[in-house]
Amino acid sequence: MASPSGTPWPRSAVRDDDAGALVVAGVPAPRVAAEHGTPAYVLDEGEFRARARTYVDAFGRAFEAVGTGVDVYYAGKALLTKAVARWAREEGLRVDTASGGELAIALAAGVPGAELGLHGNNKSDAELAAALDAGVGRIIVDSFGEIDRLADLAAARGVVAPVMVRVTTGVHAGGHEYISTAHEDQKFGLSVNAGPEGGDSPAVLALLRILERPSLRLLGIHSHIGSQILDAAGFAEAARTVLRLRAHLGIRTGVLVDEVDLGGGYGIAYLPQDTELDPSQVAREIAEAVAEACAELGTPLPRISIEPGRAIVGPAGITVYTVGTVKPVLVTADDGSTFTRLYVSVDGGMSDNIRTALYGAAYHAEIANRRSDAPLALVRVVGKHCESGDIVVDEVLLPGDVRPGDLLAVAATGAYGRSMASNYNLLTRPPVIGVHEGATRVLVRRETVEDLLALDVG
């Protein structure tokens, strides 16, 4: 068997010796289509588990070497189902949630509240109450108003809420502006920088306010600098900034928080030519930066936590589509020359993968049901929605004989495909199909038209 081209695919992915169909975890793509229909998200359980173990082992070893411990939280926003939450916990991860819905799924999967975190820049009272009632191990507060509301809710229940403060460090890292989250002009966190009139920064004021509320227990400080980050430099710089803030609070109040969370954003390969981040190397570099900063500040090492999501589930997932319309279009380039682009329409689109339209994200696709020796053609893979921007893969070389009825697989869609999916044009959302050791099982069933009608009460 030959492997499909490049690194975005799950490590189990091969081409079979007969028709040349794409096979993931022992399951051929045509079998997925026959048993479950298309479009379908296909999730390789073994790949997910292996990647989870890699992060636990890499960061555990790196921080043990400098004298402290680490907790790895799976960032459920990337993809959270009950099965995924169970896999994460079984591989030694905790689970980070960002809404009441994600919290409910994790709890339904059997993850203990103490092993959960709750994020969000605009948590409702109901979400905060649910977290308190479930005994969530950490609530990451994001504003002064939330601090007061959470303190009141906890006091009314006679409990002490464990909290971290999300801060913005000013360190920018990652891809598109919308997924770079540590700059000042955005909705997340509280700045570590003082205002134009000087005085305490919003981050310091928030930490002080928490210490004043007996119904809150300050666990630590949280930072998240972006997404799809491919080197350790940004993490290391953000860590130094947060550790200086920690030391300042210790000097001022005598409280040296026990934990620092450096967030997620670890990058993956989306295209065959991409090189993904090496977890062992980045873990060592971050651990060394943390140890050096604490030595310079004269403070003991905190316990560290991180929140990989995409890096664990992204390459574990692919999406399988069926090709419909194939249309050659003559295109005039900026220099006046012309070329033909082949538009290949599939039976999904921006409703099951919005990232290309939203961020200009790049993906790789291949014919999944057969082998072809036809000359390659420049292809744009598009969906079936009423939008000219409904693009799944902006540009890819595919065999020029791609035709209606072919299966097309798009790599590295495990993260944010299903979790950002919609019912635009009232398309039903695809199922999530787990594959493992030659077997398939439905993790999340396909939506039906009956589901849509049941929600519309007239």
TORKOL-4160 file (C-alpha; in steps of 0.2 Angstrom, whole numbers, padded with zeros to 4 digits, m for minus):
458
<pt num="1" X="0000" Y="0000" Z="0000"/>
<pt num="2" X="0006" Y="0018" Z="m0004"/>
<pt num="3" X="0003" Y="0032" Z="0008"/>
<pt num="4" X="m0007" Y="0047" Z="0001"/>
<pt num="5" X="0004" Y="0062" Z="m0002"/>
<pt num="6" X="0011" Y="0073" Z="0012"/>
<pt num="7" X="0008" Y="0075" Z="0030"/>
<pt num="8" X="m0009" Y="0082" Z="0033"/>
<pt num="9" X="m0017" Y="0065" Z="0033"/>
<pt num="10" X="m0019" Y="0053" Z="0049"/>
<pt num="11" X="m0004" Y="0042" Z="0050"/>
<pt num="12" X="m0015" Y="0027" Z="0047"/>
<pt num="13" X="m0020" Y="0034" Z="0030"/>
<pt num="14" X="m0014" Y="0023" Z="0015"/>
<pt num="15" X="m0020" Y="0019" Z="m0003"/>
<pt num="16" X="m0026" Y="0001" Z="m0006"/>
<pt num="17" X="m0017" Y="m0010" Z="m0018"/>
<pt num="18" X="m0033" Y="m0013" Z="m0029"/>
<pt num="19" X="m0043" Y="0003" Z="m0034"/>
<pt num="20" X="m0031" Y="0015" Z="m0025"/>
<pt num="21" X="m0045" Y="0020" Z="m0013"/>
<pt num="22" X="m0040" Y="0031" Z="0002"/>
<pt num="23" X="m0040" Y="0020" Z="0018"/>
<pt num="24" X="m0040" Y="0027" Z="0036"/>
<pt num="25" X="m0038" Y="0016" Z="0051"/>
<pt num="26" X="m0042" Y="0001" Z="0040"/>
<pt num="27" X="m0058" Y="0008" Z="0033"/>
<pt num="28" X="m0059" Y="0013" Z="0015"/>
<pt num="29" X="m0067" Y="0029" Z="0010"/>
<pt num="30" X="m0080" Y="0021" Z="m0001"/>
<pt num="31" X="m0085" Y="0010" Z="0013"/>
<pt num="32" X="m0088" Y="0026" Z="0024"/>
<pt num="33" X="m0098" Y="0033" Z="0010"/>
<pt num="34" X="m0108" Y="0017" Z="0007"/>
<pt num="35" X="m0112" Y="0015" Z="0026"/>
<pt num="36" X="m0115" Y="0033" Z="0031"/>
<pt num="37" X="m0117" Y="0044" Z="0016"/>
<pt num="38" X="m0108" Y="0060" Z="0012"/>
<pt num="39" X="m0103" Y="0072" Z="0017"/>
<pt num="40" X="m0096" Y="0064" Z="0033"/>
<pt num="41" X="m0083" Y="0069" Z="0045"/>
<pt num="42" X="m0071" Y="0054" Z="0048"/>
<pt num="43" X="m0061" Y="0054" Z="0064"/>
<pt num="44" X="m0047" Y="0042" Z="0067"/>
<pt num="45" X="m0048" Y="0036" Z="0086"/>
<pt num="46" X="m0030" Y="0029" Z="0086"/>
<pt num="47" X="m0023" Y="0046" Z="0079"/>
<pt num="48" X="m0032" Y="0056" Z="0092"/>
<pt num="49" X="m0026" Y="0045" Z="0106"/>
<pt num="50" X="m0008" Y="0045" Z="0100"/>
<pt num="51" X="m0008" Y="0064" Z="0098"/>
<pt num="52" X="m0015" Y="0066" Z="0115"/>
<pt num="53" X="m0002" Y="0055" Z="0123"/>
<pt num="54" X="0012" Y="0064" Z="0114"/>
<pt num="55" X="0007" Y="0081" Z="0122"/>
<pt num="56" X="0005" Y="0073" Z="0139"/>
<pt num="57" X="0022" Y="0064" Z="0138"/>
<pt num="58" X="0032" Y="0079" Z="0129"/>
<pt num="59" X="0026" Y="0092" Z="0141"/>
<pt num="60" X="0027" Y="0081" Z="0156"/>
<pt num="61" X="0045" Y="0076" Z="0153"/>
<pt num="62" X="0050" Y="0094" Z="0149"/>
<pt num="63" X="0043" Y="0102" Z="0165"/>
<pt num="64" X="0048" Y="0088" Z="0176"/>
<pt num="65" X="0066" Y="0091" Z="0170"/>
<pt num="66" X="0065" Y="0109" Z="0176"/>
<pt num="67" X="0057" Y="0104" Z="0192"/>
<pt num="68" X="0038" Y="0107" Z="0191"/>
<pt num="69" X="0022" Y="0098" Z="0184"/>
<pt num="70" X="0010" Y="0101" Z="0170"/>
<pt num="71" X="m0008" Y="0098" Z="0166"/>
<pt num="72" X="m0014" Y="0096" Z="0148"/>
<pt num="73" X="m0032" Y="0101" Z="0145"/>
<pt num="74" X="m0040" Y="0096" Z="0128"/>
<pt num="75" X="m0047" Y="0112" Z="0121"/>
<pt num="76" X="m0065" Y="0106" Z="0117"/>
<pt num="77" X="m0069" Y="0120" Z="0106"/>
<pt num="78" X="m0060" Y="0111" Z="0092"/>
<pt num="79" X="m0071" Y="0096" Z="0092"/>
<pt num="80" X="m0081" Y="0090" Z="0107"/>
<pt num="81" X="m0092" Y="0074" Z="0107"/>
<pt num="82" X="m0095" Y="0062" Z="0122"/>
<pt num="83" X="m0083" Y="0050" Z="0114"/>
<pt num="84" X="m0069" Y="0063" Z="0111"/>
<pt num="85" X="m0071" Y="0069" Z="0129"/>
<pt num="86" X="m0069" Y="0051" Z="0135"/>
<pt num="87" X="m0054" Y="0047" Z="0124"/>
<pt num="88" X="m0045" Y="0063" Z="0130"/>
<pt num="89" X="m0048" Y="0058" Z="0148"/>
<pt num="90" X="m0042" Y="0040" Z="0146"/>
<pt num="91" X="m0026" Y="0047" Z="0138"/>
<pt num="92" X="m0023" Y="0058" Z="0153"/>
<pt num="93" X="m0030" Y="0075" Z="0148"/>
<pt num="94" X="m0042" Y="0086" Z="0157"/>
<pt num="95" X="m0055" Y="0095" Z="0146"/>
<pt num="96" X="m0057" Y="0114" Z="0143"/>
<pt num="97" X="m0074" Y="0120" Z="0139"/>
<pt num="98" X="m0080" Y="0137" Z="0132"/>
<pt num="99" X="m0099" Y="0136" Z="0134"/>
<pt num="100" X="m0113" Y="0128" Z="0144"/>
<pt num="101" X="m0116" Y="0116" Z="0130"/>
<pt num="102" X="m0098" Y="0111" Z="0129"/>
<pt num="103" X="m0098" Y="0109" Z="0148"/>
<pt num="104" X="m0114" Y="0098" Z="0147"/>
<pt num="105" X="m0106" Y="0087" Z="0134"/>
<pt num="106" X="m0090" Y="0084" Z="0145"/>
<pt num="107" X="m0100" Y="0080" Z="0160"/>
<pt num="108" X="m0112" Y="0068" Z="0151"/>
<pt num="109" X="m0096" Y="0059" Z="0145"/>
<pt num="110" X="m0091" Y="0056" Z="0163"/>
<pt num="111" X="m0077" Y="0069" Z="0165"/>
<pt num="112" X="m0077" Y="0074" Z="0183"/>
<pt num="113" X="m0080" Y="0092" Z="0186"/>
<pt num="114" X="m0064" Y="0094" Z="0195"/>
<pt num="115" X="m0055" Y="0090" Z="0179"/>
<pt num="116" X="m0064" Y="0103" Z="0168"/>
<pt num="117" X="m0061" Y="0121" Z="0165"/>
<pt num="118" X="m0073" Y="0134" Z="0159"/>
<pt num="119" X="m0068" Y="0148" Z="0147"/>
<pt num="120" X="m0078" Y="0162" Z="0139"/>
<pt num="121" X="m0078" Y="0181" Z="0138"/>
<pt num="122" X="m0097" Y="0183" Z="0141"/>
<pt num="123" X="m0102" Y="0168" Z="0152"/>
<pt num="124" X="m0121" Y="0169" Z="0158"/>
<pt num="125" X="m0126" Y="0167" Z="0176"/>
<pt num="126" X="m0134" Y="0151" Z="0171"/>
<pt num="127" X="m0117" Y="0145" Z="0164"/>
<pt num="128" X="m0107" Y="0150" Z="0179"/>
<pt num="129" X="m0120" Y="0142" Z="0190"/>
<pt num="130" X="m0119" Y="0126" Z="0181"/>
<pt num="131" X="m0100" Y="0126" Z="0183"/>
<pt num="132" X="m0102" Y="0129" Z="0202"/>
<pt num="133" X="m0115" Y="0116" Z="0204"/>
<pt num="134" X="m0104" Y="0103" Z="0194"/>
<pt num="135" X="m0088" Y="0107" Z="0204"/>
<pt num="136" X="m0078" Y="0113" Z="0189"/>
<pt num="137" X="m0060" Y="0114" Z="0194"/>
<pt num="138" X="m0056" Y="0131" Z="0186"/>
<pt num="139" X="m0066" Y="0145" Z="0180"/>
<pt num="140" X="m0056" Y="0157" Z="0169"/>
<pt num="141" X="m0063" Y="0175" Z="0172"/>
<pt num="142" X="m0062" Y="0188" Z="0159"/>
<pt num="143" X="m0069" Y="0204" Z="0166"/>
<pt num="144" X="m0073" Y="0214" Z="0182"/>
<pt num="145" X="m0091" Y="0211" Z="0180"/>
<pt num="146" X="m0089" Y="0192" Z="0179"/>
<pt num="147" X="m0078" Y="0192" Z="0195"/>
<pt num="148" X="m0092" Y="0201" Z="0204"/>
<pt num="149" X="m0106" Y="0190" Z="0197"/>
<pt num="150" X="m0096" Y="0174" Z="0200"/>
<pt num="151" X="m0092" Y="0179" Z="0218"/>
<pt num="152" X="m0111" Y="0182" Z="0222"/>
<pt num="153" X="m0116" Y="0166" Z="0214"/>
<pt num="154" X="m0103" Y="0156" Z="0224"/>
<pt num="155" X="m0108" Y="0165" Z="0240"/>
<pt num="156" X="m0126" Y="0161" Z="0238"/>
<pt num="157" X="m0122" Y="0143" Z="0236"/>
<pt num="158" X="m0110" Y="0143" Z="0251"/>
<pt num="159" X="m0095" Y="0137" Z="0240"/>
<pt num="160" X="m0078" Y="0145" Z="0235"/>
<pt num="161" X="m0076" Y="0146" Z="0217"/>
<pt num="162" X="m0058" Y="0142" Z="0210"/>
<pt num="163" X="m0053" Y="0155" Z="0197"/>
<pt num="164" X="m0040" Y="0160" Z="0185"/>
<pt num="165" X="m0038" Y="0177" Z="0177"/>
<pt num="166" X="m0036" Y="0178" Z="0158"/>
<pt num="167" X="m0024" Y="0191" Z="0154"/>
<pt num="168" X="m0018" Y="0199" Z="0137"/>
<pt num="169" X="0001" Y="0200" Z="0136"/>
<pt num="170" X="0003" Y="0210" Z="0120"/>
<pt num="171" X="0012" Y="0195" Z="0112"/>
<pt num="172" X="0005" Y="0192" Z="0095"/>
<pt num="173" X="0006" Y="0174" Z="0087"/>
<pt num="174" X="m0003" Y="0163" Z="0075"/>
<pt num="175" X="m0012" Y="0165" Z="0059"/>
<pt num="176" X="m0027" Y="0176" Z="0054"/>
<pt num="177" X="m0030" Y="0192" Z="0064"/>
<pt num="178" X="m0046" Y="0184" Z="0070"/>
<pt num="179" X="m0037" Y="0170" Z="0078"/>
<pt num="180" X="m0023" Y="0180" Z="0086"/>
<pt num="181" X="m0029" Y="0183" Z="0103"/>
<pt num="182" X="m0016" Y="0192" Z="0114"/>
<pt num="183" X="m0016" Y="0209" Z="0106"/>
<pt num="184" X="m0025" Y="0223" Z="0115"/>
<pt num="185" X="m0039" Y="0228" Z="0103"/>
<pt num="186" X="m0050" Y="0212" Z="0105"/>
<pt num="187" X="m0063" Y="0205" Z="0117"/>
<pt num="188" X="m0053" Y="0193" Z="0127"/>
<pt num="189" X="m0044" Y="0195" Z="0144"/>
<pt num="190" X="m0037" Y="0209" Z="0154"/>
<pt num="191" X="m0022" Y="0219" Z="0149"/>
<pt num="192" X="m0006" Y="0217" Z="0159"/>
<pt num="193" X="m0001" Y="0235" Z="0153"/>
<pt num="194" X="m0006" Y="0250" Z="0163"/>
<pt num="195" X="m0017" Y="0263" Z="0155"/>
<pt num="196" X="m0012" Y="0280" Z="0148"/>
<pt num="197" X="m0013" Y="0288" Z="0166"/>
<pt num="198" X="m0002" Y="0275" Z="0174"/>
<pt num="199" X="m0007" Y="0265" Z="0189"/>
<pt num="200" X="m0011" Y="0247" Z="0190"/>
<pt num="201" X="m0015" Y="0237" Z="0175"/>
<pt num="202" X="m0032" Y="0230" Z="0172"/>
<pt num="203" X="m0025" Y="0213" Z="0175"/>
<pt num="204" X="m0018" Y="0218" Z="0192"/>
<pt num="205" X="m0034" Y="0226" Z="0197"/>
<pt num="206" X="m0043" Y="0210" Z="0193"/>
<pt num="207" X="m0031" Y="0199" Z="0203"/>
<pt num="208" X="m0033" Y="0211" Z="0218"/>
<pt num="209" X="m0052" Y="0211" Z="0217"/>
<pt num="210" X="m0052" Y="0192" Z="0217"/>
<pt num="211" X="m0042" Y="0192" Z="0233"/>
<pt num="212" X="m0054" Y="0203" Z="0241"/>
<pt num="213" X="m0069" Y="0191" Z="0238"/>
<pt num="214" X="m0069" Y="0177" Z="0251"/>
<pt num="215" X="m0080" Y="0166" Z="0239"/>
<pt num="216" X="m0067" Y="0166" Z="0226"/>
<pt num="217" X="m0050" Y="0156" Z="0227"/>
<pt num="218" X="m0037" Y="0163" Z="0215"/>
<pt num="219" X="m0028" Y="0148" Z="0207"/>
<pt num="220" X="m0017" Y="0157" Z="0194"/>
<pt num="221" X="m0015" Y="0167" Z="0178"/>
<pt num="222" X="m0020" Y="0162" Z="0161"/>
<pt num="223" X="m0013" Y="0168" Z="0144"/>
<pt num="224" X="m0018" Y="0163" Z="0126"/>
<pt num="225" X="m0009" Y="0171" Z="0112"/>
<pt num="226" X="m0017" Y="0164" Z="0096"/>
<pt num="227" X="m0019" Y="0149" Z="0085"/>
<pt num="228" X="m0010" Y="0139" Z="0072"/>
<pt num="229" X="0007" Y="0144" Z="0080"/>
<pt num="230" X="0022" Y="0135" Z="0073"/>
<pt num="231" X="0036" Y="0140" Z="0085"/>
<pt num="232" X="0039" Y="0142" Z="0103"/>
<pt num="233" X="0045" Y="0160" Z="0103"/>
<pt num="234" X="0028" Y="0168" Z="0107"/>
<pt num="235" X="0024" Y="0155" Z="0120"/>
<pt num="236" X="0040" Y="0159" Z="0129"/>
<pt num="237" X="0038" Y="0178" Z="0128"/>
<pt num="238" X="0021" Y="0177" Z="0135"/>
<pt num="239" X="0026" Y="0165" Z="0149"/>
<pt num="240" X="0039" Y="0178" Z="0154"/>
<pt num="241" X="0026" Y="0192" Z="0154"/>
<pt num="242" X="0014" Y="0182" Z="0165"/>
<pt num="243" X="0028" Y="0176" Z="0177"/>
<pt num="244" X="0033" Y="0194" Z="0180"/>
<pt num="245" X="0015" Y="0198" Z="0184"/>
<pt num="246" X="0014" Y="0184" Z="0196"/>
<pt num="247" X="0030" Y="0190" Z="0204"/>
<pt num="248" X="0023" Y="0207" Z="0206"/>
<pt num="249" X="0007" Y="0201" Z="0214"/>
<pt num="250" X="0017" Y="0191" Z="0226"/>
<pt num="251" X="0028" Y="0206" Z="0231"/>
<pt num="252" X="0013" Y="0217" Z="0233"/>
<pt num="253" X="0001" Y="0205" Z="0242"/>
<pt num="254" X="0011" Y="0190" Z="0248"/>
<pt num="255" X="0001" Y="0179" Z="0237"/>
<pt num="256" X="0011" Y="0169" Z="0224"/>
<pt num="257" X="m0001" Y="0160" Z="0213"/>
<pt num="258" X="0002" Y="0141" Z="0211"/>
<pt num="259" X="m0002" Y="0140" Z="0193"/>
<pt num="260" X="0001" Y="0148" Z="0176"/>
<pt num="261" X="m0009" Y="0142" Z="0160"/>
<pt num="262" X="0000" Y="0146" Z="0144"/>
<pt num="263" X="m0015" Y="0142" Z="0133"/>
<pt num="264" X="m0015" Y="0133" Z="0116"/>
<pt num="265" X="m0013" Y="0137" Z="0098"/>
<pt num="266" X="m0001" Y="0123" Z="0093"/>
<pt num="267" X="0000" Y="0122" Z="0074"/>
<pt num="268" X="m0002" Y="0108" Z="0063"/>
<pt num="269" X="0001" Y="0104" Z="0044"/>
<pt num="270" X="m0013" Y="0108" Z="0033"/>
<pt num="271" X="m0004" Y="0105" Z="0016"/>
<pt num="272" X="0008" Y="0092" Z="0010"/>
<pt num="273" X="0023" Y="0105" Z="0011"/>
<pt num="274" X="0019" Y="0110" Z="0028"/>
<pt num="275" X="0030" Y="0106" Z="0043"/>
<pt num="276" X="0020" Y="0105" Z="0059"/>
<pt num="277" X="0026" Y="0110" Z="0076"/>
<pt num="278" X="0036" Y="0097" Z="0086"/>
<pt num="279" X="0028" Y="0095" Z="0103"/>
<pt num="280" X="0044" Y="0089" Z="0111"/>
<pt num="281" X="0055" Y="0103" Z="0105"/>
<pt num="282" X="0042" Y="0117" Z="0109"/>
<pt num="283" X="0039" Y="0109" Z="0126"/>
<pt num="284" X="0058" Y="0110" Z="0130"/>
<pt num="285" X="0059" Y="0128" Z="0124"/>
<pt num="286" X="0044" Y="0134" Z="0135"/>
<pt num="287" X="0050" Y="0124" Z="0150"/>
<pt num="288" X="0067" Y="0132" Z="0149"/>
<pt num="289" X="0060" Y="0149" Z="0147"/>
<pt num="290" X="0049" Y="0147" Z="0162"/>
<pt num="291" X="0063" Y="0140" Z="0172"/>
<pt num="292" X="0075" Y="0155" Z="0167"/>
<pt num="293" X="0062" Y="0168" Z="0171"/>
<pt num="294" X="0058" Y="0161" Z="0188"/>
<pt num="295" X="0076" Y="0160" Z="0192"/>
<pt num="296" X="0079" Y="0179" Z="0187"/>
<pt num="297" X="0063" Y="0184" Z="0197"/>
<pt num="298" X="0068" Y="0174" Z="0212"/>
<pt num="299" X="0052" Y="0165" Z="0213"/>
<pt num="300" X="0048" Y="0146" Z="0214"/>
<pt num="301" X="0041" Y="0138" Z="0198"/>
<pt num="302" X="0022" Y="0137" Z="0196"/>
<pt num="303" X="0013" Y="0122" Z="0190"/>
<pt num="304" X="0010" Y="0124" Z="0172"/>
<pt num="305" X="m0005" Y="0120" Z="0161"/>
<pt num="306" X="m0008" Y="0120" Z="0142"/>
<pt num="307" X="m0023" Y="0118" Z="0131"/>
<pt num="308" X="m0020" Y="0110" Z="0114"/>
<pt num="309" X="m0035" Y="0106" Z="0104"/>
<pt num="310" X="m0032" Y="0108" Z="0085"/>
<pt num="311" X="m0015" Y="0099" Z="0087"/>
<pt num="312" X="m0023" Y="0084" Z="0094"/>
<pt num="313" X="m0039" Y="0082" Z="0084"/>
<pt num="314" X="m0036" Y="0092" Z="0068"/>
<pt num="315" X="m0025" Y="0079" Z="0059"/>
<pt num="316" X="m0035" Y="0065" Z="0066"/>
<pt num="317" X="m0050" Y="0070" Z="0055"/>
<pt num="318" X="m0054" Y="0071" Z="0037"/>
<pt num="319" X="m0070" Y="0075" Z="0027"/>
<pt num="320" X="m0077" Y="0064" Z="0014"/>
<pt num="321" X="m0088" Y="0072" Z="0000"/>
<pt num="322" X="m0096" Y="0066" Z="m0016"/>
<pt num="323" X="m0092" Y="0076" Z="m0032"/>
<pt num="324" X="m0106" Y="0083" Z="m0041"/>
<pt num="325" X="m0104" Y="0097" Z="m0055"/>
<pt num="326" X="m0087" Y="0098" Z="m0063"/>
<pt num="327" X="m0085" Y="0115" Z="m0073"/>
<pt num="328" X="m0070" Y="0121" Z="m0082"/>
<pt num="329" X="m0069" Y="0140" Z="m0081"/>
<pt num="330" X="m0058" Y="0151" Z="m0092"/>
<pt num="331" X="m0049" Y="0164" Z="m0080"/>
<pt num="332" X="m0039" Y="0180" Z="m0085"/>
<pt num="333" X="m0024" Y="0183" Z="m0074"/>
<pt num="334" X="m0018" Y="0200" Z="m0069"/>
<pt num="335" X="m0005" Y="0200" Z="m0083"/>
<pt num="336" X="m0018" Y="0197" Z="m0096"/>
<pt num="337" X="m0014" Y="0179" Z="m0099"/>
<pt num="338" X="m0028" Y="0166" Z="m0098"/>
<pt num="339" X="m0029" Y="0149" Z="m0090"/>
<pt num="340" X="m0042" Y="0136" Z="m0086"/>
<pt num="341" X="m0048" Y="0132" Z="m0068"/>
<pt num="342" X="m0058" Y="0117" Z="m0065"/>
<pt num="343" X="m0072" Y="0120" Z="m0052"/>
<pt num="344" X="m0077" Y="0104" Z="m0043"/>
<pt num="345" X="m0093" Y="0105" Z="m0033"/>
<pt num="346" X="m0096" Y="0094" Z="m0018"/>
<pt num="347" X="m0111" Y="0090" Z="m0008"/>
<pt num="348" X="m0106" Y="0100" Z="0007"/>
<pt num="349" X="m0097" Y="0117" Z="0008"/>
<pt num="350" X="m0096" Y="0132" Z="0020"/>
<pt num="351" X="m0109" Y="0124" Z="0031"/>
<pt num="352" X="m0097" Y="0110" Z="0036"/>
<pt num="353" X="m0081" Y="0119" Z="0034"/>
<pt num="354" X="m0082" Y="0138" Z="0036"/>
<pt num="355" X="m0064" Y="0141" Z="0039"/>
<pt num="356" X="m0059" Y="0144" Z="0021"/>
<pt num="357" X="m0072" Y="0157" Z="0018"/>
<pt num="358" X="m0069" Y="0165" Z="0036"/>
<pt num="359" X="m0051" Y="0165" Z="0037"/>
<pt num="360" X="m0044" Y="0160" Z="0020"/>
<pt num="361" X="m0038" Y="0144" Z="0027"/>
<pt num="362" X="m0029" Y="0132" Z="0016"/>
<pt num="363" X="m0033" Y="0114" Z="0014"/>
<pt num="364" X="m0027" Y="0099" Z="0004"/>
<pt num="365" X="m0039" Y="0087" Z="m0005"/>
<pt num="366" X="m0037" Y="0071" Z="m0015"/>
<pt num="367" X="m0048" Y="0059" Z="m0025"/>
<pt num="368" X="m0053" Y="0046" Z="m0012"/>
<pt num="369" X="m0061" Y="0032" Z="m0021"/>
<pt num="370" X="m0049" Y="0027" Z="m0035"/>
<pt num="371" X="m0031" Y="0030" Z="m0042"/>
<pt num="372" X="m0029" Y="0041" Z="m0057"/>
<pt num="373" X="m0014" Y="0043" Z="m0069"/>
<pt num="374" X="m0023" Y="0058" Z="m0078"/>
<pt num="375" X="m0013" Y="0074" Z="m0080"/>
<pt num="376" X="m0015" Y="0086" Z="m0065"/>
<pt num="377" X="m0027" Y="0100" Z="m0067"/>
<pt num="378" X="m0029" Y="0116" Z="m0056"/>
<pt num="379" X="m0044" Y="0114" Z="m0046"/>
<pt num="380" X="m0055" Y="0124" Z="m0034"/>
<pt num="381" X="m0066" Y="0114" Z="m0023"/>
<pt num="382" X="m0082" Y="0123" Z="m0020"/>
<pt num="383" X="m0098" Y="0119" Z="m0010"/>
<pt num="384" X="m0117" Y="0119" Z="m0015"/>
<pt num="385" X="m0122" Y="0135" Z="m0006"/>
<pt num="386" X="m0128" Y="0151" Z="m0013"/>
<pt num="387" X="m0112" Y="0161" Z="m0010"/>
<pt num="388" X="m0098" Y="0164" Z="m0022"/>
<pt num="389" X="m0086" Y="0163" Z="m0007"/>
<pt num="390" X="m0092" Y="0145" Z="m0004"/>
<pt num="391" X="m0075" Y="0138" Z="m0006"/>
<pt num="392" X="m0068" Y="0122" Z="0003"/>
<pt num="393" X="m0051" Y="0121" Z="m0005"/>
<pt num="394" X="m0046" Y="0137" Z="m0014"/>
<pt num="395" X="m0032" Y="0129" Z="m0025"/>
<pt num="396" X="m0026" Y="0111" Z="m0027"/>
<pt num="397" X="m0019" Y="0100" Z="m0041"/>
<pt num="398" X="m0031" Y="0085" Z="m0044"/>
<pt num="399" X="m0031" Y="0072" Z="m0058"/>
<pt num="400" X="m0040" Y="0081" Z="m0073"/>
<pt num="401" X="m0052" Y="0066" Z="m0075"/>
<pt num="402" X="m0061" Y="0070" Z="m0058"/>
<pt num="403" X="m0079" Y="0067" Z="m0062"/>
<pt num="404" X="m0096" Y="0067" Z="m0054"/>
<pt num="405" X="m0098" Y="0053" Z="m0042"/>
<pt num="406" X="m0080" Y="0053" Z="m0037"/>
<pt num="407" X="m0076" Y="0054" Z="m0018"/>
<pt num="408" X="m0065" Y="0068" Z="m0013"/>
<pt num="409" X="m0057" Y="0068" Z="0004"/>
<pt num="410" X="m0051" Y="0084" Z="0013"/>
<pt num="411" X="m0037" Y="0082" Z="0025"/>
<pt num="412" X="m0035" Y="0090" Z="0043"/>
<pt num="413" X="m0053" Y="0094" Z="0046"/>
<pt num="414" X="m0054" Y="0086" Z="0063"/>
<pt num="415" X="m0053" Y="0103" Z="0071"/>
<pt num="416" X="m0067" Y="0116" Z="0069"/>
<pt num="417" X="m0076" Y="0108" Z="0055"/>
<pt num="418" X="m0090" Y="0100" Z="0065"/>
<pt num="419" X="m0089" Y="0113" Z="0079"/>
<pt num="420" X="m0091" Y="0128" Z="0068"/>
<pt num="421" X="m0104" Y="0119" Z="0056"/>
<pt num="422" X="m0121" Y="0127" Z="0052"/>
<pt num="423" X="m0137" Y="0124" Z="0043"/>
<pt num="424" X="m0135" Y="0137" Z="0030"/>
<pt num="425" X="m0147" Y="0135" Z="0016"/>
<pt num="426" X="m0155" Y="0122" Z="0028"/>
<pt num="427" X="m0142" Y="0109" Z="0024"/>
<pt num="428" X="m0141" Y="0096" Z="0037"/>
<pt num="429" X="m0125" Y="0094" Z="0047"/>
<pt num="430" X="m0114" Y="0079" Z="0043"/>
<pt num="431" X="m0111" Y="0064" Z="0055"/>
<pt num="432" X="m0095" Y="0061" Z="0064"/>
<pt num="433" X="m0089" Y="0044" Z="0061"/>
<pt num="434" X="m0076" Y="0036" Z="0072"/>
<pt num="435" X="m0064" Y="0024" Z="0063"/>
<pt num="436" X="m0053" Y="0012" Z="0072"/>
<pt num="437" X="m0045" Y="m0005" Z="0068"/>
<pt num="438" X="m0056" Y="m0007" Z="0053"/>
<pt num="439" X="m0072" Y="m0003" Z="0061"/>
<pt num="440" X="m0084" Y="0012" Z="0060"/>
<pt num="441" X="m0096" Y="0019" Z="0072"/>
<pt num="442" X="m0107" Y="0034" Z="0073"/>
<pt num="443" X="m0101" Y="0046" Z="0086"/>
<pt num="444" X="m0113" Y="0060" Z="0081"/>
<pt num="445" X="m0127" Y="0055" Z="0069"/>
<pt num="446" X="m0131" Y="0065" Z="0054"/>
<pt num="447" X="m0145" Y="0078" Z="0055"/>
<pt num="448" X="m0161" Y="0075" Z="0045"/>
<pt num="449" X="m0174" Y="0086" Z="0038"/>
<pt num="450" X="m0185" Y="0080" Z="0051"/>
<pt num="451" X="m0173" Y="0088" Z="0064"/>
<pt num="452" X="m0175" Y="0104" Z="0055"/>
<pt num="453" X="m0194" Y="0103" Z="0054"/>
<pt num="454" X="m0195" Y="0098" Z="0073"/>
<pt num="455" X="m0186" Y="0114" Z="0078"/>
<pt num="456" X="m0197" Y="0125" Z="0067"/>
<pt num="457" X="m0213" Y="0127" Z="0078"/>
<pt num="458" X="m0222" Y="0138" Z="0065"/>
